[in-house]
Amino acid sequence: GRYRLVAARACPWANRTIIVRRLLGLEDAISLGTPGPTHDERSWTFDLDEGGKDPVLGTERIQENYLTRFPDYPRGITVPAIVDVPTGGVVTNDYPQITLDLSTEWTAFHRDGAPQLIPDAGPERDEMFEVIERVFTEVNNGVYRCGFAGSQEAYDAAYERLWTAMDWLEERLTTRRFLMGERITEADVRLFTTLVRFDPVYHGHFKCNRNKLTEMPALWGYARDLFQTPGFGDTIDFAQIKEHYYVVHEDINPTGIVPAGPELASWLSEHGREAFGGDPWGGGTAPGPVREGERVDPEHTPLR
């Protein structure tokens, strides 16, 4: 394909683009470049690739692709980003919009049986975007507000907001399999990438420590259900996730020590969420096996 998605597995905002690309079967239409888990002030690097360069773009840093299009680019160099391969320039880094566009603008390239992640116009779609907004504001961003709070007062306020939302999610998922009911939607993708990082990172590193995810029955069952669903857990590299947060955030973790735990085997334990009924794929089918070259290191995941 003409376009290349650059998305670090360590980053929750980028991780969700990897998930949606796989769920929709866009591997042939949009190739995938994966920077390593750490970066400096200049940007993410392709240090995992042979020779330290992306094999398609030929660049060492995604920063080079930003500067190709915008030589005086004044903002942060972030992932995910979609790059136009012929020119080498970044087309977009609008992370909330990228996954929506993959669902709505790339339909001609979707695989047969791809799930409809965005409901048709109507009450269900409206409600989904309301859920997405609350998840984004209070949970996806909420853990960061706790972790980077500059005062006790700011931390206490952020902590209260986060756990109010987590309790709301726990209650919502006590009576339904997925956030919108019987099938997977965009809302589930956006929540999952925070939940899967919660115990390894946010609970301790960001001081979001009222409960572990494993202590919240509905959320923990829901997270395992998604993790065991093709397209979700098979994109998760726990080692890269931990290395990113504990090494890059020197102000929070000045020693740079990366914790050994938590154990991962429980992600594959029975969750019982099938009892709610429904079909995760909404009448579609699961994606096939992960493409060669895109598989997570088996040492970094409980999946085999």
MIDOSE-1310 file (N, C-alpha, C; in nm, 2 decimals, decimal comma, always signed):
residues 304
gryr	+0,08/-0,12/+0,00/+0,00/+0,00/+0,00/+0,08/+0,13/+0,00; +0,02/+0,23/-0,03/+0,09/+0,36/-0,04/+0,12/+0,41/+0,10; +0,05/+0,38/+0,20/+0,06/+0,43/+0,33/+0,12/+0,34/+0,43; +0,19/+0,39/+0,53/+0,25/+0,31/+0,64/+0,20/+0,37/+0,77
lvaa	+0,15/+0,28/+0,86/+0,11/+0,32/+0,99/+0,23/+0,30/+1,08; +0,28/+0,41/+1,14/+0,39/+0,40/+1,24/+0,33/+0,41/+1,38; +0,34/+0,30/+1,45/+0,27/+0,29/+1,58/+0,35/+0,20/+1,68; +0,40/+0,26/+1,79/+0,47/+0,19/+1,89/+0,38/+0,11/+1,97
racp	+0,41/-0,02/+1,99/+0,33/-0,11/+2,07/+0,32/-0,06/+2,22; +0,42/+0,01/+2,26/+0,42/+0,06/+2,40/+0,32/+0,16/+2,43; +0,28/+0,24/+2,33/+0,20/+0,36/+2,35/+0,05/+0,32/+2,34; -0,03/+0,36/+2,44/-0,18/+0,32/+2,43/-0,25/+0,38/+2,32
wanr	-0,22/+0,51/+2,28/-0,28/+0,58/+2,17/-0,25/+0,51/+2,04; -0,13/+0,47/+2,02/-0,09/+0,40/+1,90/-0,14/+0,26/+1,90; -0,14/+0,19/+2,01/-0,18/+0,05/+2,02/-0,32/+0,03/+1,96; -0,41/+0,13/+1,99/-0,54/+0,11/+1,94/-0,55/+0,11/+1,79
tiiv	-0,46/+0,18/+1,72/-0,46/+0,18/+1,57/-0,41/+0,05/+1,52; -0,32/-0,02/+1,59/-0,28/-0,15/+1,55/-0,39/-0,25/+1,57; -0,47/-0,24/+1,67/-0,58/-0,32/+1,70/-0,69/-0,31/+1,58; -0,73/-0,18/+1,56/-0,83/-0,16/+1,46/-0,78/-0,21/+1,32
rrll	-0,66/-0,18/+1,28/-0,60/-0,22/+1,15/-0,62/-0,37/+1,14; -0,59/-0,45/+1,25/-0,60/-0,59/+1,25/-0,74/-0,64/+1,24; -0,83/-0,58/+1,33/-0,97/-0,62/+1,33/-1,03/-0,61/+1,19; -1,00/-0,50/+1,12/-1,06/-0,47/+0,99/-0,99/-0,54/+0,87
gled	-0,87/-0,60/+0,90/-0,80/-0,67/+0,79/-0,73/-0,58/+0,69; -0,67/-0,47/+0,74/-0,61/-0,37/+0,66/-0,46/-0,39/+0,63; -0,41/-0,51/+0,67/-0,27/-0,53/+0,66/-0,21/-0,51/+0,52; -0,29/-0,55/+0,42/-0,24/-0,53/+0,28/-0,25/-0,38/+0,23
aisl	-0,34/-0,31/+0,29/-0,37/-0,17/+0,24/-0,27/-0,07/+0,31; -0,24/-0,10/+0,44/-0,16/-0,01/+0,52/-0,05/-0,09/+0,59; +0,07/-0,08/+0,56/+0,18/-0,15/+0,62/+0,20/-0,09/+0,76; +0,28/-0,17/+0,84/+0,30/-0,13/+0,98/+0,45/-0,12/+1,02
gtpg	+0,48/+0,00/+1,07/+0,62/+0,02/+1,13/+0,61/+0,04/+1,28; +0,70/-0,03/+1,35/+0,68/-0,03/+1,50/+0,81/+0,02/+1,56; +0,82/+0,15/+1,60/+0,93/+0,20/+1,68/+0,95/+0,12/+1,81; +1,07/+0,13/+1,86/+1,09/+0,06/+1,99/+1,02/+0,13/+2,11
pthd	+1,03/+0,08/+2,23/+0,95/+0,13/+2,34/+1,01/+0,26/+2,40; +1,13/+0,30/+2,38/+1,19/+0,41/+2,44/+1,22/+0,52/+2,34; +1,23/+0,64/+2,38/+1,26/+0,75/+2,29/+1,33/+0,86/+2,38; +1,39/+0,96/+2,31/+1,44/+1,08/+2,37/+1,36/+1,20/+2,33
ersw	+1,41/+1,32/+2,36/+1,34/+1,44/+2,33/+1,32/+1,46/+2,18; +1,39/+1,39/+2,10/+1,38/+1,41/+1,95/+1,28/+1,32/+1,89; +1,24/+1,21/+1,95/+1,13/+1,13/+1,90/+1,16/+0,98/+1,92; +1,05/+0,91/+1,87/+1,06/+0,76/+1,87/+1,16/+0,72/+1,76
tfdl	+1,23/+0,61/+1,79/+1,33/+0,56/+1,70/+1,30/+0,42/+1,65; +1,35/+0,38/+1,53/+1,32/+0,25/+1,48/+1,44/+0,15/+1,52; +1,47/+0,15/+1,65/+1,58/+0,08/+1,70/+1,56/-0,07/+1,70; +1,44/-0,12/+1,68/+1,41/-0,26/+1,68/+1,44/-0,32/+1,54
degg	+1,45/-0,24/+1,44/+1,47/-0,28/+1,30/+1,62/-0,30/+1,27; +1,64/-0,38/+1,17/+1,78/-0,41/+1,13/+1,85/-0,28/+1,09; +1,96/-0,25/+1,14/+2,03/-0,13/+1,11/+1,98/+0,00/+1,17; +1,88/-0,02/+1,26/+1,81/+0,10/+1,32/+1,73/+0,19/+1,23
kdpv	+1,69/+0,13/+1,12/+1,61/+0,21/+1,02/+1,48/+0,13/+0,99; +1,37/+0,20/+0,97/+1,25/+0,14/+0,92/+1,27/+0,08/+0,78; +1,24/-0,04/+0,76/+1,27/-0,11/+0,64/+1,20/-0,06/+0,51; +1,09/+0,01/+0,53/+1,02/+0,07/+0,42/+1,05/+0,22/+0,41
lgte	+1,05/+0,29/+0,52/+1,07/+0,44/+0,51/+1,22/+0,47/+0,50; +1,30/+0,39/+0,55/+1,45/+0,41/+0,55/+1,49/+0,52/+0,65; +1,41/+0,55/+0,74/+1,44/+0,66/+0,84/+1,47/+0,59/+0,98; +1,56/+0,67/+1,06/+1,59/+0,62/+1,19/+1,49/+0,67/+1,29
riqe	+1,43/+0,78/+1,27/+1,33/+0,84/+1,36/+1,21/+0,88/+1,28; +1,09/+0,87/+1,35/+0,97/+0,92/+1,28/+0,98/+1,07/+1,27; +1,06/+1,14/+1,35/+1,08/+1,28/+1,34/+1,12/+1,32/+1,20; +1,20/+1,24/+1,13/+1,25/+1,27/+0,99/+1,13/+1,27/+0,90
nylt	+1,03/+1,19/+0,92/+0,91/+1,19/+0,83/+0,82/+1,31/+0,86; +0,82/+1,36/+0,99/+0,75/+1,48/+1,01/+0,82/+1,60/+0,94; +0,95/+1,60/+0,95/+1,02/+1,72/+0,90/+1,03/+1,71/+0,75; +1,01/+1,60/+0,69/+1,00/+1,59/+0,54/+0,88/+1,67/+0,49
rfpd	+0,77/+1,66/+0,56/+0,66/+1,74/+0,51/+0,65/+1,88/+0,57; +0,69/+1,89/+0,70/+0,69/+2,02/+0,77/+0,83/+2,05/+0,82; +0,92/+2,11/+0,75/+1,05/+2,13/+0,79/+1,07/+2,21/+0,92; +0,97/+2,29/+0,95/+0,97/+2,37/+1,08/+0,87/+2,32/+1,17
yprg	+0,84/+2,19/+1,17/+0,73/+2,14/+1,26/+0,75/+2,18/+1,40; +0,65/+2,25/+1,46/+0,68/+2,31/+1,59/+0,62/+2,23/+1,71; +0,55/+2,12/+1,68/+0,49/+2,05/+1,79/+0,56/+1,92/+1,83; +0,50/+1,84/+1,92/+0,56/+1,72/+1,96/+0,56/+1,61/+1,85
itvp	+0,66/+1,53/+1,85/+0,67/+1,42/+1,75/+0,60/+1,30/+1,81; +0,49/+1,26/+1,76/+0,41/+1,16/+1,83/+0,37/+1,04/+1,74; +0,33/+0,93/+1,80/+0,27/+0,82/+1,73/+0,14/+0,80/+1,79; +0,04/+0,75/+1,71/+0,06/+0,69/+1,58/+0,07/+0,81/+1,48
aivd	+0,13/+0,77/+1,36/+0,13/+0,86/+1,25/+0,12/+0,78/+1,12; +0,05/+0,83/+1,03/+0,04/+0,76/+0,89/+0,13/+0,84/+0,80; +0,22/+0,77/+0,73/+0,32/+0,83/+0,64/+0,29/+0,79/+0,50; +0,30/+0,88/+0,41/+0,29/+0,86/+0,27/+0,42/+0,81/+0,22
vptg	+0,43/+0,68/+0,18/+0,55/+0,61/+0,15/+0,63/+0,68/+0,04; +0,56/+0,71/-0,08/+0,64/+0,77/-0,19/+0,71/+0,90/-0,15; +0,65/+0,99/-0,07/+0,71/+1,11/-0,04/+0,79/+1,11/+0,10; +0,75/+1,01/+0,18/+0,82/+1,00/+0,31/+0,76/+1,10/+0,41
gvvt	+0,66/+1,17/+0,38/+0,60/+1,27/+0,47/+0,48/+1,22/+0,55; +0,47/+1,27/+0,68/+0,36/+1,23/+0,76/+0,23/+1,29/+0,70; +0,13/+1,21/+0,69/+0,00/+1,26/+0,64/-0,09/+1,30/+0,76; -0,09/+1,23/+0,86/-0,17/+1,26/+0,98/-0,12/+1,20/+1,11
ndyp	-0,13/+1,27/+1,22/-0,10/+1,21/+1,35/-0,22/+1,23/+1,44; -0,34/+1,25/+1,38/-0,46/+1,27/+1,46/-0,51/+1,14/+1,52; -0,46/+1,10/+1,64/-0,48/+0,97/+1,69/-0,63/+0,94/+1,71; -0,71/+1,03/+1,76/-0,85/+0,99/+1,78/-0,92/+0,97/+1,65
qitl	-0,88/+1,04/+1,54/-0,95/+1,03/+1,41/-0,90/+0,91/+1,33; -0,77/+0,87/+1,35/-0,72/+0,77/+1,26/-0,80/+0,64/+1,27; -0,84/+0,59/+1,39/-0,92/+0,47/+1,40/-1,06/+0,49/+1,34; -1,11/+0,60/+1,36/-1,24/+0,63/+1,30/-1,23/+0,62/+1,14
dlst	-1,13/+0,68/+1,09/-1,11/+0,68/+0,94/-1,09/+0,54/+0,89; -1,01/+0,46/+0,97/-0,99/+0,32/+0,92/-1,13/+0,25/+0,91; -1,22/+0,28/+1,00/-1,35/+0,22/+0,99/-1,44/+0,27/+0,88; -1,43/+0,40/+0,85/-1,53/+0,47/+0,76/-1,47/+0,50/+0,63
ewta	-1,34/+0,53/+0,62/-1,29/+0,58/+0,49/-1,21/+0,47/+0,41; -1,19/+0,36/+0,48/-1,11/+0,25/+0,42/-1,20/+0,12/+0,40; -1,33/+0,14/+0,39/-1,42/+0,02/+0,38/-1,39/-0,06/+0,26; -1,35/-0,01/+0,15/-1,32/-0,09/+0,03/-1,21/-0,19/+0,05
fhrd	-1,13/-0,17/+0,15/-1,01/-0,25/+0,18/-1,04/-0,34/+0,30; -1,15/-0,33/+0,37/-1,18/-0,42/+0,48/-1,19/-0,57/+0,44; -1,15/-0,65/+0,53/-1,16/-0,80/+0,50/-1,30/-0,84/+0,50; -1,33/-0,95/+0,44/-1,47/-1,01/+0,45/-1,49/-1,05/+0,59
gapq	-1,61/-1,01/+0,65/-1,64/-1,05/+0,78/-1,59/-0,95/+0,89; -1,53/-0,84/+0,84/-1,48/-0,74/+0,94/-1,59/-0,68/+1,02; -1,57/-0,66/+1,15/-1,67/-0,61/+1,24/-1,71/-0,46/+1,21; -1,83/-0,42/+1,24/-1,87/-0,28/+1,22/-1,84/-0,22/+1,36
lipd	-1,73/-0,15/+1,37/-1,68/-0,09/+1,50/-1,76/+0,04/+1,53; -1,81/+0,10/+1,43/-1,89/+0,22/+1,45/-2,03/+0,20/+1,41; -2,13/+0,20/+1,50/-2,27/+0,18/+1,46/-2,32/+0,27/+1,36; -2,43/+0,23/+1,29/-2,49/+0,33/+1,20/-2,55/+0,45/+1,28
agpe	-2,57/+0,56/+1,20/-2,62/+0,68/+1,27/-2,75/+0,65/+1,34; -2,76/+0,70/+1,46/-2,88/+0,67/+1,54/-2,84/+0,68/+1,69; -2,93/+0,64/+1,77/-2,91/+0,64/+1,92/-2,79/+0,56/+1,97; -2,77/+0,44/+1,91/-2,65/+0,36/+1,95/-2,52/+0,43/+1,93
rdem	-2,51/+0,49/+1,81/-2,39/+0,56/+1,77/-2,37/+0,68/+1,87; -2,48/+0,76/+1,89/-2,47/+0,87/+1,98/-2,42/+0,83/+2,12; -2,48/+0,72/+2,17/-2,44/+0,68/+2,30/-2,30/+0,63/+2,30; -2,25/+0,56/+2,20/-2,11/+0,51/+2,19/-2,02/+0,63/+2,20
fevi	-2,04/+0,74/+2,13/-1,95/+0,85/+2,13/-1,96/+0,92/+2,27; -2,07/+0,92/+2,34/-2,08/+0,97/+2,47/-1,99/+0,89/+2,57; -2,00/+0,75/+2,55/-1,91/+0,66/+2,63/-1,77/+0,69/+2,60; -1,73/+0,70/+2,47/-1,60/+0,72/+2,43/-1,54/+0,85/+2,49
ervf	-1,62/+0,96/+2,49/-1,58/+1,09/+2,55/-1,55/+1,07/+2,70; -1,64/+1,00/+2,77/-1,61/+0,99/+2,91/-1,49/+0,90/+2,94; -1,48/+0,79/+2,87/-1,36/+0,70/+2,88/-1,23/+0,78/+2,85; -1,23/+0,86/+2,74/-1,12/+0,94/+2,71/-1,08/+1,04/+2,82
tevn	-1,18/+1,12/+2,86/-1,15/+1,23/+2,95/-1,12/+1,17/+3,09; -1,19/+1,07/+3,14/-1,17/+1,03/+3,28/-1,08/+0,91/+3,30; -1,06/+0,83/+3,20/-0,98/+0,71/+3,22/-0,86/+0,71/+3,13; -0,87/+0,72/+3,00/-0,75/+0,72/+2,91/-0,66/+0,84/+2,96
ngvy	-0,71/+0,96/+2,97/-0,63/+1,07/+3,02/-0,63/+1,08/+3,17; -0,72/+1,01/+3,24/-0,73/+1,02/+3,38/-0,61/+0,96/+3,45; -0,56/+0,85/+3,40/-0,44/+0,79/+3,46/-0,32/+0,88/+3,45; -0,31/+0,95/+3,34/-0,20/+1,05/+3,32/-0,21/+1,17/+3,41
rcgf	-0,34/+1,21/+3,43/-0,35/+1,32/+3,53/-0,30/+1,29/+3,67; -0,33/+1,16/+3,71/-0,28/+1,11/+3,83/-0,12/+1,11/+3,83; -0,07/+1,05/+3,73/+0,07/+1,02/+3,72/+0,16/+1,15/+3,71; +0,10/+1,25/+3,65/+0,18/+1,38/+3,63/+0,13/+1,49/+3,71
agsq	+0,05/+1,46/+3,81/+0,00/+1,57/+3,90/+0,12/+1,64/+3,96; +0,11/+1,78/+3,96/+0,22/+1,86/+4,02/+0,20/+1,89/+4,16; +0,09/+1,85/+4,22/+0,07/+1,88/+4,36/-0,02/+1,78/+4,42; -0,02/+1,77/+4,56/-0,11/+1,67/+4,62/-0,26/+1,70/+4,59
eayd	-0,29/+1,83/+4,58/-0,43/+1,87/+4,55/-0,47/+1,82/+4,41; -0,38/+1,84/+4,32/-0,41/+1,80/+4,18/-0,42/+1,65/+4,17; -0,33/+1,58/+4,24/-0,34/+1,43/+4,24/-0,47/+1,38/+4,30; -0,51/+1,44/+4,42/-0,63/+1,39/+4,49/-0,75/+1,41/+4,40
aaye	-0,76/+1,53/+4,33/-0,87/+1,55/+4,24/-0,87/+1,46/+4,12; -0,75/+1,43/+4,06/-0,74/+1,34/+3,95/-0,78/+1,20/+3,99; -0,73/+1,16/+4,11/-0,76/+1,02/+4,16/-0,91/+1,00/+4,18; -0,98/+1,10/+4,24/-1,12/+1,09/+4,26/-1,19/+1,08/+4,13
rlwt	-1,16/+1,16/+4,03/-1,22/+1,15/+3,90/-1,20/+1,02/+3,83; -1,08/+0,97/+3,84/-1,05/+0,84/+3,78/-1,14/+0,73/+3,84; -1,14/+0,72/+3,97/-1,21/+0,61/+4,03/-1,36/+0,62/+4,02; -1,41/+0,74/+4,01/-1,55/+0,76/+3,99/-1,59/+0,70/+3,85
amdw	-1,50/+0,72/+3,75/-1,53/+0,66/+3,62/-1,50/+0,51/+3,62; -1,40/+0,47/+3,69/-1,38/+0,32/+3,69/-1,50/+0,25/+3,76; -1,56/+0,31/+3,86/-1,67/+0,25/+3,93/-1,79/+0,25/+3,83; -1,81/+0,35/+3,75/-1,91/+0,36/+3,65/-1,90/+0,25/+3,55
leer	-1,77/+0,22/+3,51/-1,75/+0,12/+3,41/-1,77/-0,02/+3,47; -1,73/-0,04/+3,60/-1,75/-0,16/+3,66/-1,90/-0,20/+3,67; -1,98/-0,09/+3,70/-2,12/-0,11/+3,71/-2,18/-0,14/+3,57; -2,14/-0,07/+3,47/-2,19/-0,09/+3,34/-2,16/-0,23/+3,28
lttr	-2,04/-0,28/+3,31/-2,00/-0,40/+3,26/-2,04/-0,52/+3,34; -2,11/-0,49/+3,45/-2,17/-0,60/+3,53/-2,30/-0,66/+3,46; -2,36/-0,59/+3,37/-2,48/-0,63/+3,31/-2,47/-0,65/+3,16; -2,35/-0,63/+3,10/-2,34/-0,64/+2,96/-2,20/-0,69/+2,92
rflm	-2,18/-0,76/+2,81/-2,05/-0,82/+2,78/-1,95/-0,71/+2,73; -2,00/-0,62/+2,65/-1,91/-0,51/+2,60/-1,97/-0,38/+2,63; -1,90/-0,27/+2,61/-1,95/-0,14/+2,65/-2,08/-0,10/+2,59; -2,10/-0,15/+2,46/-2,23/-0,11/+2,40/-2,33/-0,23/+2,39
geri	-2,29/-0,34/+2,46/-2,39/-0,45/+2,47/-2,33/-0,58/+2,42; -2,38/-0,63/+2,30/-2,35/-0,77/+2,26/-2,23/-0,78/+2,16; -2,17/-0,67/+2,12/-2,07/-0,68/+2,02/-1,96/-0,57/+2,04; -1,85/-0,60/+1,99/-1,73/-0,51/+2,00/-1,75/-0,38/+1,92
tead	-1,72/-0,27/+1,98/-1,72/-0,14/+1,90/-1,59/-0,06/+1,93; -1,58/+0,05/+1,86/-1,47/+0,14/+1,88/-1,45/+0,17/+2,03; -1,55/+0,18/+2,11/-1,54/+0,22/+2,25/-1,46/+0,11/+2,32; -1,48/-0,02/+2,29/-1,40/-0,12/+2,36/-1,25/-0,11/+2,33
vrlf	-1,22/-0,08/+2,20/-1,08/-0,07/+2,17/-1,02/+0,04/+2,25; -1,08/+0,15/+2,27/-1,03/+0,27/+2,34/-1,01/+0,24/+2,49; -1,10/+0,17/+2,55/-1,09/+0,13/+2,69/-0,98/+0,03/+2,71; -0,98/-0,07/+2,62/-0,89/-0,19/+2,64/-0,74/-0,15/+2,66
ttlv	-0,70/-0,05/+2,57/-0,55/-0,02/+2,58/-0,51/+0,04/+2,71; -0,61/+0,10/+2,78/-0,57/+0,15/+2,91/-0,58/+0,04/+3,02; -0,68/-0,04/+3,01/-0,70/-0,15/+3,11/-0,58/-0,25/+3,10; -0,53/-0,28/+2,98/-0,43/-0,38/+2,97/-0,29/-0,33/+3,03
rfdp	-0,28/-0,19/+3,05/-0,16/-0,13/+3,11/-0,18/-0,10/+3,25; -0,30/-0,12/+3,31/-0,33/-0,07/+3,44/-0,25/-0,14/+3,55; -0,25/-0,27/+3,56/-0,17/-0,33/+3,67/-0,02/-0,32/+3,64; +0,03/-0,34/+3,52/+0,17/-0,34/+3,50/+0,23/-0,20/+3,52
vyhg	+0,15/-0,09/+3,49/+0,20/+0,04/+3,49/+0,12/+0,14/+3,58; +0,00/+0,16/+3,55/-0,07/+0,28/+3,61/-0,10/+0,26/+3,76; -0,12/+0,14/+3,80/-0,15/+0,12/+3,95/-0,04/+0,17/+4,03; +0,09/+0,14/+4,00/+0,20/+0,18/+4,08/+0,27/+0,30/+4,03
hfkc	+0,31/+0,30/+3,90/+0,39/+0,41/+3,84/+0,31/+0,54/+3,84; +0,18/+0,54/+3,82/+0,10/+0,66/+3,82/+0,02/+0,67/+3,94; +0,04/+0,59/+4,04/-0,03/+0,60/+4,17/-0,18/+0,59/+4,16; -0,23/+0,51/+4,07/-0,37/+0,48/+4,05/-0,41/+0,36/+4,13
nrnk	-0,38/+0,36/+4,26/-0,37/+0,24/+4,34/-0,48/+0,21/+4,44; -0,60/+0,26/+4,41/-0,72/+0,22/+4,50/-0,74/+0,07/+4,48; -0,75/+0,02/+4,36/-0,76/-0,12/+4,33/-0,67/-0,16/+4,21; -0,64/-0,28/+4,21/-0,58/-0,34/+4,09/-0,70/-0,37/+3,99
ltem	-0,67/-0,38/+3,87/-0,77/-0,43/+3,77/-0,82/-0,57/+3,81; -0,73/-0,65/+3,86/-0,77/-0,79/+3,90/-0,86/-0,79/+4,02; -0,88/-0,68/+4,08/-0,97/-0,67/+4,20/-1,11/-0,62/+4,17; -1,13/-0,59/+4,04/-1,26/-0,54/+3,99/-1,32/-0,65/+3,90
palw	-1,41/-0,73/+3,95/-1,46/-0,85/+3,88/-1,51/-0,82/+3,74; -1,59/-0,72/+3,72/-1,65/-0,70/+3,59/-1,54/-0,65/+3,49; -1,47/-0,55/+3,53/-1,36/-0,50/+3,44/-1,25/-0,60/+3,41; -1,22/-0,68/+3,51/-1,11/-0,78/+3,49/-1,16/-0,89/+3,40
gyar	-1,29/-0,93/+3,42/-1,34/-1,03/+3,32/-1,35/-0,98/+3,18; -1,40/-0,85/+3,17/-1,41/-0,79/+3,04/-1,28/-0,77/+2,97; -1,17/-0,73/+3,05/-1,04/-0,71/+2,99/-0,98/-0,85/+2,94; -1,01/-0,95/+3,02/-0,96/-1,09/+2,98/-1,03/-1,13/+2,85
dlfq	-1,16/-1,11/+2,85/-1,25/-1,14/+2,73/-1,19/-1,08/+2,61; -1,16/-0,95/+2,61/-1,10/-0,88/+2,50/-0,96/-0,94/+2,47; -0,88/-0,95/+2,57/-0,74/-1,00/+2,55/-0,74/-1,13/+2,48; -0,83/-1,22/+2,51/-0,84/-1,35/+2,44/-0,91/-1,35/+2,31
tpgf	-0,95/-1,23/+2,27/-1,02/-1,21/+2,14/-0,91/-1,18/+2,03; -0,91/-1,25/+1,92/-0,81/-1,22/+1,82/-0,82/-1,07/+1,78; -0,70/-1,01/+1,77/-0,69/-0,87/+1,73/-0,67/-0,78/+1,85; -0,69/-0,83/+1,97/-0,67/-0,75/+2,09/-0,54/-0,79/+2,16
gdti	-0,54/-0,91/+2,23/-0,43/-0,95/+2,31/-0,31/-0,98/+2,22; -0,33/-1,02/+2,10/-0,21/-1,05/+2,02/-0,14/-0,93/+1,96; -0,18/-0,81/+2,00/-0,11/-0,69/+1,97/-0,03/-0,64/+2,09; -0,05/-0,70/+2,21/+0,01/-0,65/+2,33/+0,14/-0,71/+2,37
dfaq	+0,24/-0,62/+2,38/+0,38/-0,65/+2,42/+0,40/-0,60/+2,56; +0,39/-0,68/+2,66/+0,40/-0,63/+2,80/+0,54/-0,58/+2,83; +0,64/-0,64/+2,78/+0,77/-0,60/+2,81/+0,80/-0,46/+2,75; +0,75/-0,43/+2,63/+0,77/-0,30/+2,57/+0,69/-0,20/+2,65
ikeh	+0,57/-0,23/+2,69/+0,49/-0,14/+2,77/+0,56/-0,10/+2,89; +0,61/-0,19/+2,97/+0,68/-0,16/+3,10/+0,81/-0,08/+3,07; +0,88/-0,12/+2,97/+1,01/-0,05/+2,94/+0,98/+0,10/+2,91; +0,88/+0,12/+2,83/+0,85/+0,26/+2,79/+0,82/+0,35/+2,91
yyvv	+0,73/+0,31/+2,99/+0,69/+0,40/+3,10/+0,80/+0,41/+3,21; +0,86/+0,30/+3,25/+0,96/+0,30/+3,36/+1,09/+0,36/+3,32; +1,13/+0,36/+3,19/+1,25/+0,41/+3,15/+1,24/+0,56/+3,10; +1,14/+0,58/+3,02/+1,12/+0,72/+2,96/+1,08/+0,82/+3,07
hedi	+1,00/+0,78/+3,16/+0,95/+0,88/+3,26/+1,06/+0,89/+3,38; +1,17/+0,95/+3,35/+1,28/+0,96/+3,45/+1,24/+1,05/+3,57; +1,15/+1,14/+3,55/+1,11/+1,22/+3,66/+1,02/+1,15/+3,76; +0,95/+1,05/+3,71/+0,87/+0,96/+3,80/+0,95/+0,84/+3,85
nptg	+1,04/+0,79/+3,77/+1,11/+0,67/+3,81/+1,26/+0,69/+3,78; +1,33/+0,77/+3,86/+1,47/+0,81/+3,82/+1,57/+0,70/+3,82; +1,54/+0,59/+3,88/+1,63/+0,48/+3,88/+1,63/+0,40/+3,75; +1,52/+0,41/+3,67/+1,50/+0,34/+3,55/+1,48/+0,19/+3,57
ivpa	+1,46/+0,15/+3,69/+1,44/+0,01/+3,71/+1,30/-0,03/+3,66; +1,29/-0,14/+3,58/+1,17/-0,19/+3,53/+1,12/-0,31/+3,61; +1,00/-0,30/+3,67/+0,95/-0,41/+3,75/+0,94/-0,54/+3,68; +0,96/-0,65/+3,75/+0,95/-0,78/+3,69/+0,81/-0,83/+3,67
gpel	+0,72/-0,79/+3,76/+0,58/-0,84/+3,75/+0,49/-0,74/+3,68; +0,36/-0,76/+3,68/+0,29/-0,88/+3,74/+0,30/-1,00/+3,65; +0,26/-1,12/+3,70/+0,25/-1,24/+3,62/+0,14/-1,22/+3,51; +0,16/-1,29/+3,41/+0,08/-1,27/+3,29/-0,02/-1,39/+3,26
aswl	+0,00/-1,50/+3,32/-0,07/-1,62/+3,29/-0,22/-1,60/+3,31; -0,26/-1,52/+3,41/-0,40/-1,50/+3,45/-0,48/-1,43/+3,34; -0,41/-1,37/+3,24/-0,48/-1,31/+3,13/-0,55/-1,41/+3,05; -0,51/-1,54/+3,06/-0,57/-1,65/+2,98/-0,66/-1,73/+3,06
sehg	-0,69/-1,69/+3,18/-0,79/-1,77/+3,27/-0,93/-1,74/+3,22; -1,02/-1,84/+3,25/-1,16/-1,83/+3,21/-1,22/-1,70/+3,27; -1,30/-1,64/+3,19/-1,37/-1,51/+3,23/-1,52/-1,52/+3,24; -1,58/-1,62/+3,17/-1,72/-1,64/+3,19/-1,81/-1,54/+3,12
reaf	-1,75/-1,45/+3,05/-1,83/-1,34/+2,99/-1,93/-1,39/+2,88; -1,90/-1,51/+2,83/-1,99/-1,56/+2,72/-2,13/-1,57/+2,77; -2,15/-1,58/+2,90/-2,28/-1,60/+2,96/-2,38/-1,48/+2,93; -2,32/-1,37/+2,90/-2,40/-1,25/+2,86/-2,46/-1,27/+2,72
ggdp	-2,41/-1,37/+2,64/-2,46/-1,39/+2,51/-2,40/-1,29/+2,41; -2,46/-1,28/+2,29/-2,41/-1,19/+2,19/-2,30/-1,25/+2,11; -2,25/-1,17/+2,02/-2,15/-1,21/+1,92/-2,05/-1,10/+1,91; -1,93/-1,12/+1,96/-1,83/-1,01/+1,95/-1,81/-0,95/+1,81
wggg	-1,84/-1,03/+1,71/-1,81/-0,98/+1,57/-1,94/-0,93/+1,51; -2,05/-0,92/+1,58/-2,17/-0,87/+1,52/-2,22/-0,93/+1,39; -2,20/-1,07/+1,38/-2,24/-1,14/+1,26/-2,12/-1,15/+1,17; -2,01/-1,09/+1,20/-1,89/-1,11/+1,11/-1,80/-1,22/+1,16
tapg	-1,67/-1,22/+1,14/-1,58/-1,32/+1,18/-1,46/-1,27/+1,24; -1,39/-1,35/+1,31/-1,26/-1,31/+1,37/-1,15/-1,29/+1,26; -1,05/-1,21/+1,29/-0,94/-1,20/+1,19/-0,86/-1,33/+1,19; -0,78/-1,35/+1,09/-0,70/-1,46/+1,08/-0,57/-1,45/+1,17
pvre	-0,48/-1,54/+1,15/-0,36/-1,54/+1,23/-0,28/-1,41/+1,21; -0,20/-1,37/+1,31/-0,12/-1,25/+1,29/-0,02/-1,27/+1,18; +0,00/-1,16/+1,10/+0,10/-1,17/+0,99/+0,24/-1,20/+1,04; +0,31/-1,28/+0,95/+0,45/-1,30/+0,98/+0,52/-1,16/+0,99
gerv	+0,61/-1,15/+1,08/+0,68/-1,02/+1,10/+0,61/-0,92/+1,19; +0,48/-0,95/+1,22/+0,40/-0,86/+1,31/+0,37/-0,92/+1,44; +0,42/-1,04/+1,47/+0,39/-1,11/+1,59/+0,47/-1,06/+1,71; +0,40/-1,05/+1,82/+0,47/-1,01/+1,95/+0,57/-1,12/+1,99
dpeh	+0,68/-1,07/+2,04/+0,78/-1,16/+2,09/+0,72/-1,26/+2,19; +0,72/-1,39/+2,17/+0,66/-1,48/+2,27/+0,70/-1,47/+2,41; +0,82/-1,41/+2,43/+0,86/-1,39/+2,57/+0,79/-1,27/+2,64; +0,72/-1,20/+2,56/+0,66/-1,07/+2,61/+0,51/-1,08/+2,62
tplr	+0,45/-1,20/+2,61/+0,31/-1,22/+2,61/+0,28/-1,36/+2,66; +0,16/-1,38/+2,73/+0,12/-1,52/+2,77/+0,06/-1,60/+2,65; +0,03/-1,53/+2,54/-0,03/-1,60/+2,42/+0,08/-1,69/+2,35; +0,04/-1,80/+2,30/+0,13/-1,89/+2,23/+0,07/-1,93/+2,10
